[in-house]
Amino acid sequence: MKFICSVASAGEAVDFYSNQDLLDFLNSPALLSDHLDFSVSKNPVNSGYKLFYSDSDLSSVIYSSKQCRLNYPWSKMNSGETLLYAAYPLFEAQRQSQGWLTAYSAAVSVGDNGILLLGKSGAGKTSIAVDLCRRYGARLIGNDLTIIGRQTGKMFVKGGTKFLFLRFESVKRSLPDLIDLFPHQPIEPWLCKIKVNPAEVGVSVRTLPVEIKQIFSVHIDENLSSVHVQDSQGLATKLFLIENFSRYIRGSCINILGGTAFDQLGFIPSYDNERFFKFRCELIELVLEKTKYISGPLYLVTDYIIKNNV
């Protein structure tokens, strides 16, 4: 196989090798925009991490310490996107070796102050990020996934996915002026989500790292009349962070799906080790020290965040 290109993700990179030219597929702007600040170069980065792909009927997926080898028909690769997902464990191994990790969260910057938003699906992270950007001029760093880490004793966020997943029910309740983005009234409003480019709703993005000054575990509830804020250092928050910060290094949230039926193509091993575990433990303690739980109507929540921005 010959070298085809390197793919970078917010500082980490993997060299791709193949028996066919993948460059046009992997360098598609539409494809890259769905992933963690991905970019493609014709030059190798020699990070030591490599992905080998062969267009072959001999179907197999094999991971080793710094490599992934895929043998599958091209028809299973979903125009190349499956290859990017297959590289995620290699990116995450690099990240955690350098003091970074991929987190399920959203993040914005207000000036040079980073704000990290935590919460389970449907809690209101995206709504808060959008409102902070539209009403207060914040800039989106990441929505859905962000890359956070500890550097010189401080926490930073250095990247994230730059698209918005808008849920019909959430938009209807908290951002009603955006409801026309949905083509029709869905049968099940909670399950209906659309992917939107931030620029379509007046949201600008930031690509430079920023120090995290505030962290909120959020819950938007339009039925409340005021904002409730309290420290969020209990067991439930710690368990959430443990699962959240380990899901990519352990491969528990990554699947290599191929073809029109999105079949699971192979097993992804855990890349975790004791050094990574200790790094995450230290980062979790830093996050817990800063995290506050906040609930209430969207506008009152974002108003509070801005008024208490440090």
Secondary structure as GFF3:
##gff-version 3
##sequence-region A 1 310
A	DSSP	beta_strand	2	9	.	.	.	ID=ss1
A	DSSP	beta_strand	12	18	.	.	.	ID=ss2
A	DSSP	alpha_helix	23	26	.	.	.	ID=ss3
A	DSSP	alpha_helix	29	32	.	.	.	ID=ss4
A	DSSP	beta_strand	38	41	.	.	.	ID=ss5
A	DSSP	beta_strand	50	55	.	.	.	ID=ss6
A	DSSP	beta_strand	60	63	.	.	.	ID=ss7
A	DSSP	beta_strand	67	72	.	.	.	ID=ss8
A	DSSP	three_ten_helix	74	76	.	.	.	ID=ss9
A	DSSP	three_ten_helix	78	80	.	.	.	ID=ss10
A	DSSP	alpha_helix	81	97	.	.	.	ID=ss11
A	DSSP	beta_strand	100	104	.	.	.	ID=ss12
A	DSSP	beta_strand	106	110	.	.	.	ID=ss13
A	DSSP	beta_strand	113	118	.	.	.	ID=ss14
A	DSSP	alpha_helix	125	136	.	.	.	ID=ss15
A	DSSP	beta_strand	139	142	.	.	.	ID=ss16
A	DSSP	beta_strand	145	151	.	.	.	ID=ss17
A	DSSP	beta_strand	154	160	.	.	.	ID=ss18
A	DSSP	beta_strand	164	167	.	.	.	ID=ss19
A	DSSP	alpha_helix	168	174	.	.	.	ID=ss20
A	DSSP	three_ten_helix	176	181	.	.	.	ID=ss21
A	DSSP	beta_strand	193	196	.	.	.	ID=ss22
A	DSSP	three_ten_helix	198	201	.	.	.	ID=ss23
A	DSSP	beta_strand	210	220	.	.	.	ID=ss24
A	DSSP	beta_strand	228	231	.	.	.	ID=ss25
A	DSSP	alpha_helix	235	246	.	.	.	ID=ss26
A	DSSP	beta_strand	257	258	.	.	.	ID=ss27
A	DSSP	beta_strand	263	264	.	.	.	ID=ss28
A	DSSP	alpha_helix	274	290	.	.	.	ID=ss29
A	DSSP	beta_strand	291	296	.	.	.	ID=ss30
A	DSSP	alpha_helix	298	307	.	.	.	ID=ss31
###
